[in-house]
């Protein structure tokens, strides 16, 4: 039987691949072949049309699953004005190892449409997943949404924004939007904080453009606006030396969630910047993710039939 490649082993392989002369590829090739045989990859499936363009998702669907599988919705970063789903495929590998289905989401960037377009798109992607769950053998009770940086922000808004906000009105269907958990990698939680003053960031200003009501829109798309009882569990990962998104955004969100009785955890990477974490830091992060999933009843079996948690 194929031996499971743990997160630690996976990271070791990635490091080894950076030095081809020293790499031992047998286990890697076996694992990669196993994944290609056990996953169906369906690229560029359209989940909605907006601003005269199609928004797509890439699907990674386990073959031969005994029942509906948990699904990770991944939303890429790039300050709402850059990045792509294709450039972030390697971030999906730990979830494929665990046997999860994965939906890799594309959304409108700032040069196509300003805020709140990206937020609207990701809500529509979630509704598409729920509407098509039976076709792709997805367990709608185990949808976890995650992303890094602006994708972290969008993962939070996707899982936190209520129907009363009206940001899902362009999404076909009327299914209730809900997720089982959110894993936020150093995402923005207060968009208005980045539009002016000492924390002003060019990417946030670009996303808002010159709209006269930009602070009103920023509040409408800020996760802190939607903190309330009954939200899904939220794990935030953030370096305390991050100069792109202030670590205080993570602290404020976690404190606010806890004050409302929401299950919220903050994994702070000491001295960590805006991603780019070391091998040991990354292993510690995924250990925290595994504990978070297990404690919230979201552990899944890995691609070889073993438990996904460590």
Order of alpha helices (4+ residues) and beta strands (2+ residues): alpha-alpha-beta-beta-beta-alpha-beta-alpha-beta-alpha-beta-alpha-alpha-beta-alpha-beta-alpha
